[in-house]
Amino acid sequence: MKLWELFVIAVGLSADAFAVSICKGLSVQKLRSENTLITGLYFGGFQALMPLIGFWLGSSFSSMIVKLDHWIAFILLGIIGFNMIKESRENAEKVEGSFCFGSMLPLAIATSIDALAVGITLAFLKVNIISAISLIGTTTFILSCLGVIIGNKFGGKYKSKAELAGGIVLILMGIKILFEHTLM
């Protein structure tokens, strides 16, 4: 998998965290730099951790299903993508304005579950996982920090657009993987 493809996946995975970060920015009157950094660290950290866990799980049983790996990647990325598109069409839920551990941990886990499934996919594609999780974590960190700032400045009009774009990107990457393995 090429670097630009990993970057596209990283941006797609970051869409949920970006959308929630916008809501976090909306939830505070006076934004402080530590609010932005806390959000970026939680979301970026979990977006890096979850694919690593998924990669380990996928590597554990990849030799048993190597003939189906492209179909698994296509199905997982498609399900994640369609779910993100569906969520982009639903009413926004209220996000708590606190940046404490009890508030941030559930959000970080919830926004990174899809990265776990992508990690499984990366194991089948024989990707350098350290490079992949570094790129995914860094991309999510940056976009989450930007999301908090944008949410605080401009409001919630970008949340659903970010989720929609992220879902489309993941579906297209799944289709690309499927075509590469079935047509070549």
N, C-alpha and C positions, 0 to 999 in steps of 0.2 A: 504494500500500500504506500502510495506516494505521500510526501509531506503535505501537499495541498489538500489531498483527500482527508488526511487526519485533521487538518485545520477546519475543513468544512464540517466534519463530524463534530469537532470541538465546539464550533459555533452553534450547530444544531442542538447539541446537548446543553449548551449554556442558555438556550432560550427560556426554559422554565425558570432558572435562577435569575435571569435578567428581568423577567416579568415580575417575579416575587420581589426582587430588589427595587423595582419601580414602586411597588406597593409599600415597601418599607420606607422609601423616601417620601411617599405621600403621607405616611403615618406620623411624621415628626414635623413640628413647627420650625424648629431651629436645628438644622443639620450640622453635626460636628464631624470632623475628619475621622475620629475613632469609630463613628457609626458606619461610615463608608468602609473602613478597613476591616472591621469586625464582619460585616456582611461578605466582603470579598474573601476573607480567610475561611469563614465557615463554608460558603458555597463552593469556592475553588478547591478547598481541602477535601470536601466530600465528593466533588466531581472527579478528583484524582484518585481517591481511595476506592470508590465503588468499582471503576473499571479494573483496578488491580485485583480486587476480590473476584470479580467476574472472570477475569483472565485466568486466575488460578483455578477456578471451578471448571472453566472451559478446557484448560490444558489437561486437567485430570481425566477427562473422558473424550478428548478430541480424536484420539486414535481409533476409538470405537465407531465414530460416525463421520469420518473424514469425507465419505462420498456424499454426505448430505449437508456439509458445512455451509455451502453457498445458499441452500434453501433455508437453513436455520437463520443465517444472517439476514436474508431477504425478509423472512417472516417476522423476526424480532424487530428489525428496523421499521418495517411496515406497521406493525402493531403500535410501537412507540410513536411513530409519526402520526398515525391516524388518531391516537389518543390525544396527542398534543393539538392537533387540528380541532378535535371535538371540544377540548378544554378552551380553546381560543374563542369558541362560539357561545360558551356558557357565561352566565353572570359572574362577575368578579366577586370573589369572597373577600371579606374584610381581613386584613392582616394587622396583627397587634403591633403597636409602636415600640415595643421593648426590644432591646438588643442584647438581653441577658441570655445565658446558657439555655435556660428552660424555654425560651422563645425561639432561639436560633437553631437549636439542635433538631427539633422536628421538621422545621422548614428545610434545613440542609439535607436531611435524610430524604424527605419527600421529593425534593427537586433533583435528587441524584439516583433514584431507583432505576430510572431508564439507563443511566450510565453503567449500572451493574450488568444489564442485558447486553449493552454494547461491548463491555469487557469480555463477555463470553464469545461474542462475535469476533473480537480482535484475536482471541486465542486460535480460532479456526483459520484466520487469515495470516497467522504467523507474523504478527506485527511486533516490533521492538516495543515492549510494554512501557519501559522507562521513558522513552521519547514520547509515546502516546499519552501517558498520564501526565507528563510534564506539560505538554501542549494543552491538553484538556483542562488541567487545573489552572494554568496560567491564563488561558482564554476566559475561563469562567470567572476567575478573580477579577480580571480587567472589566469584563462586561457587567459583573455584579456591582463593582464600584461605580461604573458609569450609570447603571440602572438606578442606584440610590440617588445619585445627583440629578439625573433626568426626572425621576419621580418627584423629587422635592421641588424642582424648578418648573416642570411643565405639566404635571398631572398624569392621569392614568390612561391617556389615549393611545399609548404604545404597547400596553400589556398584551392585548389580544393579537396585535400584529406580530409581536415577537414570537408568541407561541405558534401562530399560524406558519410563519416563515421557518421556524425550527422544525415543525412537523413535516413540511414539504421537503426540506433539505434531507431529513433522515429517510423519508420514503424514496427520494431520488437516489440516494447512496445505496439503499437496499436493491433497487432495480439495477443500478450499475453493477453491483457485485454479482447479481444473478446473471446478467447478460455476459459479463466477463467469463464466468465459469461454464455457462451452457453453450455459448457461441464460439468459444476458443478452444 
